[in-house]
Amino acid sequence: MCKPEMPATVPPNAPGEVSVEGATISLSYNGNEILTLEADLPQSTFTVKELKEERDGKVYHLFTISSVNGTKMNITGRIHAGPESFTCEADRRIEGAQVVRHTYGLSHSLLNRAVYDRDSDWLLSADQSYTSASLRIVPAQADSSGIAYDLSMNGNEVTFRFRPRYYQKHRGLSYYEPWTYQVWKEPVAGWCSWFAYRTGITEENVREAADVVAETMLPYGLDYLQIDDGYQQYGGAPAAWITPNAKFPSGLDSLAAYISSKGLKPGIWTNVAVHDSAWVFAHRHWFIRNEDGKPASGRWIGYILNGAEKEMLDSVISPVYSRFRQDGWSYFKLDALRHLLFEGYNSHSSFFRGGYADREEAFRSVVRRVREETGRENFLLACWGVLPGVVGLADGCRIGNDGYGYTALAQYNSFNNVVWRNDPDHIELTPQEAYRSCMATSLTGSLFMVTDKPEVYNTDLITPARKSLPVLFTLPGQVFDLDPSRSAFLDRTTTEMSGSGERESDGSRTSPFDLFMLELNLPWERWCVLGRLGEKEKQVSLADLGLESGKPYLLYEFWSDTFLGTVTDTIGFGQIDPRYNCQLFCIRPAQPNPQVLATSRHISCGAADLSEIEWKDGALSGVSRVVASETYTLLIHEPDGYSGPSVTATGGTIISQTAEGTVRRISIVNTDGTPVSWKIDYSSGISG
């Protein structure tokens, strides 16, 4: 949840302090030593040079360590950061294929040359150069107080770049103060009524959807059900929201209770538009006014609520959202926010004597009051378009136009689960888009909402959604946007006067990038899955994925259930099967003993469903979280010399076991969805 937390001190927008004592180089910031390095050469044989500079509020602190005569030196050290820090890439790589990276657990990728500390919003990175190409940063220790990272390199020069207030100043998010809030860490996956029924939605439709979703999707991890536009009465006055129209005769409290009774979390749509002129003119001091004193209006927004007027907030915003929270709604979609800002406040700038600062504060006051009334324990989605003014207030933000677009996930990849949860909009489970839309949303850890009529969920089109759920909590592998063509225009929101259609800063439907990778870092193994959503790239090297070239990796394509053998340098993709319109490759370091290759349950190939995996005394064992009455298949890779194991399962029934080449498939089922413990014992069948 978006839980407020205040640090002992607010991190300053100031450089650090570098000190050199013998062969030890350290960097301190805000009273803490965040980097300590040791060189294996005496101080007389290397130099440390510094640069400190501030431009437009952006502080840059660089220092370069160089050997005097070009002799290679070994540098080892440790980076100390907060508990929400993570390893990442700080800048676009100069060479190689570009891949959108996200991680589950702390990344050990060979591409990482930086640590981002979300607790204090600083970024410490090593510049790219052949002189420090061997530099590695890996997580070392973690506890409630913070995370330590080991750093090592062999080279003759390295430049470190420290950027305080990274997202706030360097990325231009002036309201980003992560020491005041946490991002939402739980999965957010659900059903939305909008594309299924639009404004024709009825109470009966919602109840039917709840019945079907609870049966077909809830066991897999989809647990929100959100009603959209169409339940409210006309006008925008509080009573028009709280008391629904005739299509919802039982009332909203009864409907929320029914949704909850199915094990689902009730979600509700609202917006900030007002159209009831009689009500508006009776309360004209609550609204933005023209020079003649009459309430002003704008396209899409109607009459414009004045967020700077406390009485309006008390009388209009608070009654609606406090009542919805009281009635049991726990997911709130707040729509038309761009129109409130663009057609409302920016288009009537003369009303605000203090210029844009007053306009955006009025805007934030509206969102802030909704946030206060809905409660930090409930999810708040800001809609629509990228709106820097909601940072720190909303848990999620729609990053594009109406209609799903996976390309936006490459344009705001660095925001997801750092600034807010990205919402690429609702997924329609069509034959053309179901597989790649579900896959891309899940791989990036984004907000996952489907929006079909319930009968679709009794067809095979539900398969990609089920196998993409639950959505894991991911962190970006890059703190820059791989496609910067949209975020480069974020400052436009301060002057936009029309929210009609796509704006320059909105996530778009086109992007040159279609490779999305999720790194899985579990206590028992680290591997990755690579989603291919188009055929722009024909192949990719292991090095471009942050993997070790020359080392053997097992390659498995998930959707077609095909083992593709072992790779040591380059992955050739082949053609995309039109049945899926995408590919998903599982890439696992090959082990000398039998190992899990994948499971049939989830596109993570085991991260969502496996635990306690162990190879010991000639046996592979583990625990699987399965869905009741659904066949669950373990895929085990068996190197030469391993065959004919005995297989046992506790808590489930083994219904089949087949071996083809080096892959053994073991299918299990149980009736109650409880975890299944299994053991594959090769101790009597190992040949030399």
Buried (B, 14 or more C-beta within 10 A) or exposed (E): BBEEEEBEEEBBBBBBBBEBEEBEBBBBBBEBBBBBBBBEBEBEBBEBEEEBEEEEEBBBBBBBBBBEEEEBBEBBBBBBBBEBBBBBBBBEBEEEBBBBBBBBBBBBBBBBBBBBBBBBBBBBBBBBBEBBEBBBBBBEEEEEEBBBBBBBBBBBBBBBBBBBBBBBBBBBBBBBBBBBBBBBEEBBBBBBBBBBBEEEBBBEBBBBBBEBBBEBBBBBBBBBBBBBBBBBBEBBBBEBBBEBBEBBEEBBBBBBBBBBEBEBBBBBBBBBBBBBEEBBEEBBEBBBBEEEEEBBBBEBBBBBBBBBBEEBBEBBBBBBBBBBBEBBBBBBBBBBBBBBBBBBBBBBBEBBEEEBEBBBBBBBBBBBBBBBBBBBEBBBBBBBBBBBBBBBBBBBBBBBBBEBBBBBBBBBBBBBBBBBBBBBBBBBBEEEBBBBBBBBBBBBBBBBBBBBBBEBBEEEBBBBBBBBBBBBBBBBBBBBBBBBBBBBBBEBBBEBBBBEEBBEBBBBBEBEBBBBBBBBBBEEBBBBBBBBBBEEBEEBBBBBBBBEEEEBBBBBBBBEEBBBEEBEEEBEBBEBBEEBBBBBBBBBBBBEBBBBBBBBBBBBBBBBBBBEBEBEEBBBBBBBBBBEEBEBBBBBBBEEEBBEBEBEBEBBEBEEBEBEEBBBBBBBBBEEBEBBBBBBBBEEBBEE
